[in-house]
Amino acid sequence: MIIICNKCKTKFNVSDNLIPPEGRMVRCSYCNAKWKQENVSETSSNLGLWIFWIITLSITFSILYLGLIIVFGNIIPIPKELFNFLIDIGIPIEGGNLFGREFDR
């Protein structure tokens, strides 16, 4: 964990096990200031990394799927909900035609 001197703002990298959960008195080696340091160790969680990858993969596969629809519109099936969504956001799907490519319903 990184602790910061209250007086001179010097940062120190301290092992997590040196500061107990209830805290302890520490002294700055630069300005000799003393203070009680609480254990504020950072909780390492992979939740943020999981969320990042889920969002990244969702966006990537969505873009790939829409690209496949554009290129192979008559082969790739489009769910009705997606069809309606594309019409709602203004993508030109008129009479089985997506960006000039034919596809069957």
C-alpha positions in Angstrom: 0.0 0.0 0.0 1.1 3.6 -0.5 1.0 5.9 2.5 1.5 9.7 2.4 3.0 11.8 5.1 0.5 14.3 6.5 3.1 17.0 6.8 5.5 16.9 3.8 3.3 14.7 1.5 6.1 12.2 0.8 4.8 8.9 -0.5 6.0 5.6 0.9 5.4 2.1 -0.5 4.7 -0.1 2.5 3.9 -3.8 2.6 0.2 -4.4 3.5 1.1 -6.7 6.3 3.0 -4.0 8.2 -0.1 -2.0 9.0 -2.7 -4.0 11.0 -6.4 -3.5 10.4 -6.6 -1.3 13.5 -3.8 0.9 12.3 -0.4 1.9 13.9 1.8 4.8 14.6 4.3 5.6 11.8 7.0 8.2 11.4 8.1 10.0 8.2 11.8 9.3 7.4 12.1 12.7 5.7 10.5 15.2 8.1 10.1 13.0 11.3 6.3 13.7 11.5 4.3 11.1 13.3 0.7 10.0 12.7 -1.5 7.1 13.1 -1.8 5.3 9.8 -5.0 3.3 9.1 -4.9 0.2 7.0 -6.3 1.5 3.7 -5.0 -1.3 1.5 -6.5 -1.4 -2.0 -8.8 -4.3 -2.5 -7.8 -6.0 -5.7 -10.9 -6.9 -7.6 -11.2 -8.3 -11.0 -14.7 -6.9 -11.3 -13.6 -3.9 -13.3 -11.6 -6.1 -15.7 -14.6 -8.4 -16.2 -16.9 -5.5 -16.9 -14.4 -4.1 -19.4 -14.1 -7.3 -21.3 -17.8 -8.0 -21.3 -18.5 -4.5 -22.7 -15.6 -4.7 -25.2 -16.7 -8.2 -26.5 -20.3 -7.1 -26.7 -19.5 -4.1 -28.8 -17.1 -6.0 -31.0 -19.5 -8.8 -31.7 -22.3 -6.3 -32.3 -20.2 -4.4 -34.9 -19.2 -7.7 -36.5 -22.8 -8.9 -36.7 -23.9 -5.6 -38.3 -21.0 -5.8 -40.7 -22.1 -9.4 -41.7 -25.7 -8.1 -42.2 -24.4 -5.3 -44.4 -22.1 -7.6 -46.5 -24.2 -10.8 -46.5 -27.7 -9.3 -45.9 -29.6 -12.0 -47.8 -27.9 -14.9 -45.9 -27.6 -13.6 -42.3 -30.9 -13.7 -40.4 -32.0 -10.6 -38.6 -34.1 -10.9 -35.4 -37.3 -8.8 -35.5 -36.2 -6.8 -32.5 -33.0 -5.8 -34.3 -34.8 -5.1 -37.5 -37.1 -2.7 -35.6 -34.2 -1.1 -33.7 -32.3 -0.5 -36.9 -35.4 1.2 -38.4 -35.9 3.3 -35.2 -32.4 4.6 -35.3 -32.6 5.6 -38.9 -30.6 2.8 -40.7 -32.2 2.6 -44.1 -34.0 -0.8 -44.2 -36.8 -0.6 -46.7 -38.5 -3.5 -48.3 -35.8 -6.1 -47.5 -33.0 -3.7 -48.5 -30.2 -2.8 -46.1 -27.7 -0.4 -47.6 -28.6 -1.6 -51.1 -28.3 -5.3 -50.3 -31.2 -7.7 -50.6 -32.2 -10.1 -47.8 -35.2 -12.3 -47.2 -37.6 -12.2 -44.3 
